[in-house]
Amino acid sequence: MVIVGDILIHDDVLSEYFLCKLDACKGACCREGDWGAPLETEELHTLEAIYPDLQPFLRPEARAAIEAKGLYAWYDEPKEYGTALMDDGACVFLTFDEQGIARCGIEQAWKAGVVDYRKPISCHLYPVRVSKNEDVGFEALNYDRWDICSEACRAGASQKVRLYRFVREALIRKYGAEWYEELEAAAAYLEYE
């Protein structure tokens, strides 16, 4: 474990290799699992505010599910809010490109310049997950290993892309550039470059 600022980082985030291979998994992390993508409190309000602009980027059945279930739901097991799910378990914001690869409708709207919110930070950070205990001010970054990402692990090893570098942009978005520079320095000291 390494501490950068006041964030605890599991060694796997620094040592493991990862490079997402959407052509292999077809975006399975957006359509498989037991609950929706974790959402921070401010993201609930953001989703409510931008939803009218997102609608053209979502599938009709997703818009119907959102009308019936809402944009997000409370999930008891992780004890947090997450994106709402379709009846088949897919995220309500999931769309598909021409190759049948899952894409985020929120991110598609962001790429089109329609909204200035890219996607939930938990999605941007994936497969890094944030664990929090707000009562004691504890926050940790962990690697969420999942067999659907096996091709991404092989690709990362082949290209020598460490997990913390793969999620660099998301880490900077969440914690800032200065924090990320400290993380890189810690990784270099531990010889995880």
Long-range contacts (C-beta under 8 A, 24 or more apart in sequence): 2-186, 2-190, 4-179, 4-182, 4-183, 4-186, 5-175, 5-179, 5-182, 6-137, 6-139, 7-139, 7-140, 7-141, 7-175, 7-179, 8-138, 8-139, 8-140, 8-141, 9-140, 9-141, 9-164, 9-183, 9-186, 10-140, 10-141, 10-142, 10-143, 11-190, 12-142, 12-143, 12-145, 12-163, 13-128, 13-141, 13-142, 13-143, 13-163, 13-164, 14-162, 14-163, 14-164, 14-186, 14-187, 14-190, 14-192, 15-162, 15-163, 15-192, 16-143, 16-153, 16-156, 16-162, 16-163, 17-153, 17-156, 17-157, 17-159, 17-160, 17-161, 17-162, 17-163, 18-127, 18-149, 18-152, 18-153, 18-155, 18-156, 18-161, 18-162, 18-163, 18-166, 19-152, 19-155, 19-156, 19-158, 19-159, 19-161, 19-166, 20-149, 20-152, 20-155, 20-166, 21-151, 21-152, 21-155, 22-101, 22-102, 23-99, 23-101, 24-151, 24-152, 25-148, 25-149, 25-151, 25-152, 26-100, 26-101, 26-102, 27-94, 27-101, 27-102, 27-103, 28-102, 28-148, 29-126, 29-127, 29-146, 29-148, 29-149, 30-90, 30-91, 30-93, 30-94, 30-102, 30-103, 30-104, 30-123, 31-88, 31-89, 31-90, 31-91, 31-94, 31-102, 32-89, 32-148, 33-89, 34-75, 34-77, 35-73, 35-75, 35-77, 35-78, 35-82, 35-85, 36-72, 36-73, 36-75, 36-82, 36-83, 36-84, 36-85, 36-91, 36-92, 37-82, 37-83, 37-91, 37-120, 37-122, 37-123, 38-78, 38-80, 38-81, 38-82, 38-120, 38-122, 38-129, 38-130, 39-72, 39-80, 39-81, 39-82, 39-83, 39-120, 39-122, 40-120, 40-121, 40-122, 41-81, 43-120, 43-121, 44-71, 44-72, 44-81, 46-117, 47-71, 47-72, 47-106, 50-106, 50-109, 50-115, 50-117, 53-109, 53-114, 53-115, 54-93, 54-105, 54-106, 54-109, 54-114, 54-115, 56-109, 57-95, 57-105, 57-106, 57-108, 57-109, 57-112, 57-114, 58-92, 58-93, 58-95, 58-105, 59-94, 59-95, 59-105, 61-86, 62-86, 62-92, 62-93, 62-94, 62-95, 62-105, 65-92, 66-92, 83-120, 93-119, 118-173, 121-170, 121-173, 121-174, 124-167, 124-169, 124-170, 124-173, 125-167, 125-170, 125-171, 125-174, 126-167, 127-152, 127-163, 128-163, 128-164, 128-167, 128-170, 128-171, 130-174, 162-187, 162-192, 162-193, 164-192
